[in-house]
Amino acid sequence: MVVIIPGNANPTRADIDAYIHGGYGSAAACVETLRGIVREIECKSGAGALLHPAEEYFAAQCSSLL
């Protein structure tokens, strides 16, 4: 599984929402961090690996923001 939230190996939807909308660091750094995580998820999916439900949710939530 892609590490979505550092220090949280199995995040819930509430954890993911708080992380995405929490405003960690500067806005530019936050967007780049989210893009990097989404890129990792997309690469994993592109390689034919199954996605964890948390990864699917994270990518779906970020797609509307990025």
Backbone bond lengths (Angstrom), bond angles and torsions (degrees), N, CA, C in turn:
res aa  C-N    CA-C-N  psi(-1)  N-CA   C-N-CA  omega(-1)  CA-C   N-CA-C  phi
1 M - - - 1.444 - - 1.533 108.75 -
2 V 1.304 115.59 141.30 1.457 122.06 175.23 1.529 107.61 -70.08
3 V 1.331 116.39 136.66 1.459 119.98 177.57 1.523 107.91 -74.62
4 I 1.307 115.30 106.73 1.459 121.12 -177.43 1.521 110.45 -83.59
5 I 1.318 115.74 -47.72 1.462 121.75 -179.50 1.525 107.38 -123.04
6 P 1.320 117.75 116.45 1.461 119.49 179.73 1.534 111.41 -56.80
7 G 1.324 115.63 131.04 1.453 120.62 179.29 1.511 114.49 86.70
8 N 1.338 118.30 -1.23 1.461 121.92 179.79 1.521 107.78 -131.38
9 A 1.331 115.99 99.42 1.461 121.18 -174.90 1.525 113.54 -74.11
10 N 1.316 117.78 -22.93 1.455 120.61 -177.73 1.534 109.61 -137.62
11 P 1.343 117.17 74.67 1.465 120.17 -175.52 1.526 112.76 -73.37
12 T 1.323 115.19 147.49 1.456 121.44 173.90 1.526 108.41 -88.17
13 R 1.327 116.19 172.71 1.466 119.55 177.25 1.525 110.71 -61.61
14 A 1.323 116.65 -37.49 1.462 120.48 178.75 1.532 110.41 -64.32
15 D 1.343 116.97 -40.25 1.464 120.52 177.30 1.524 110.97 -62.44
16 I 1.332 116.25 -42.84 1.462 121.52 -179.23 1.531 110.14 -65.25
17 D 1.316 116.94 -45.15 1.466 120.45 178.68 1.522 111.13 -60.31
18 A 1.330 116.77 -43.52 1.466 120.75 179.65 1.525 110.47 -64.12
19 Y 1.324 117.13 -38.48 1.465 120.79 -179.97 1.523 111.19 -68.23
20 I 1.318 117.25 -44.22 1.463 121.46 -178.20 1.527 110.93 -67.81
21 H 1.308 116.99 -44.03 1.463 120.87 -173.93 1.524 112.93 -97.11
22 G 1.335 116.45 4.51 1.452 120.56 -176.29 1.504 115.20 -76.97
23 G 1.326 118.25 -16.27 1.450 120.90 178.19 1.511 113.63 69.84
24 Y 1.319 116.88 47.96 1.458 120.88 -179.42 1.517 110.59 -70.53
25 G 1.344 116.87 122.24 1.460 121.16 178.33 1.514 111.62 69.58
26 S 1.324 115.17 -158.99 1.465 119.47 178.82 1.518 109.61 -74.35
27 A 1.300 116.74 158.37 1.463 121.33 -177.72 1.519 111.36 -60.55
28 A 1.336 117.53 -42.31 1.462 120.84 -179.05 1.524 110.90 -65.36
29 A 1.319 117.32 -42.97 1.464 120.86 179.52 1.520 110.24 -65.81
30 C 1.314 116.70 -38.06 1.461 121.24 179.82 1.527 110.46 -63.31
31 V 1.314 117.03 -46.46 1.464 121.15 -179.65 1.524 110.29 -62.81
32 E 1.322 117.36 -42.62 1.468 120.21 179.44 1.523 111.25 -64.68
33 T 1.324 117.18 -37.90 1.463 120.89 177.59 1.520 110.17 -64.26
34 L 1.331 117.45 -46.17 1.464 121.25 179.28 1.528 110.52 -62.70
35 R 1.341 117.24 -43.13 1.468 120.26 178.58 1.524 111.24 -61.02
36 G 1.321 117.11 -39.87 1.458 121.18 178.77 1.517 112.08 -62.87
37 I 1.318 116.66 -42.37 1.469 120.49 179.62 1.527 110.01 -66.85
38 V 1.336 116.45 -44.43 1.469 120.13 178.90 1.531 110.13 -62.06
39 R 1.331 117.17 -39.60 1.469 121.26 178.37 1.527 110.63 -61.01
40 E 1.332 117.43 -41.86 1.460 120.80 177.76 1.524 110.98 -62.59
41 I 1.328 116.64 -42.16 1.467 120.90 179.19 1.520 110.04 -64.32
42 E 1.335 117.54 -43.77 1.463 120.89 179.36 1.522 111.87 -63.73
43 C 1.326 117.18 -38.71 1.466 120.87 178.06 1.516 110.85 -65.22
44 K 1.310 115.85 -40.96 1.460 120.51 178.68 1.529 109.76 -62.67
45 S 1.320 116.49 -44.79 1.459 121.09 179.03 1.523 110.92 -65.19
46 G 1.333 116.10 -40.71 1.464 120.86 179.97 1.520 112.94 -64.18
47 A 1.323 116.11 -25.72 1.464 120.49 178.78 1.523 111.46 -82.99
48 G 1.322 116.85 -1.91 1.455 120.85 176.71 1.516 114.33 92.76
49 A 1.328 118.16 5.88 1.456 120.75 179.18 1.527 109.90 -79.37
50 L 1.311 115.26 148.71 1.457 119.93 176.77 1.522 109.18 -75.68
51 L 1.314 115.41 142.44 1.453 120.61 179.86 1.524 110.55 -94.12
52 H 1.315 115.53 143.38 1.461 122.49 172.88 1.531 106.68 -70.45
53 P 1.321 118.79 146.98 1.467 119.55 178.70 1.532 113.94 -54.77
54 A 1.320 117.45 -33.88 1.464 120.51 177.90 1.524 110.48 -65.82
55 E 1.329 117.65 -37.05 1.466 121.14 177.94 1.525 110.40 -66.29
56 E 1.328 116.70 -42.98 1.463 120.32 178.62 1.527 110.67 -61.94
57 Y 1.322 116.54 -43.39 1.465 121.16 -179.76 1.520 110.55 -64.85
58 F 1.325 117.30 -44.30 1.456 121.88 -179.37 1.535 109.86 -59.76
59 A 1.316 117.02 -48.16 1.465 120.88 -178.87 1.530 110.58 -62.94
60 A 1.321 116.97 -40.42 1.470 120.57 179.74 1.520 111.11 -65.36
61 Q 1.328 117.01 -41.76 1.460 120.42 -179.56 1.527 111.22 -67.76
62 C 1.316 116.88 -38.21 1.465 120.40 -178.55 1.520 112.41 -75.51
63 S 1.319 117.49 -25.84 1.466 119.54 -177.63 1.525 111.97 -61.21
64 S 1.304 116.61 -31.09 1.471 119.05 179.34 1.531 111.77 -79.61
65 L 1.338 117.25 -18.44 1.459 120.77 -177.52 1.526 113.01 -94.98
66 L 1.326 116.66 -32.09 1.468 119.91 -171.78 1.492 112.01 -96.17
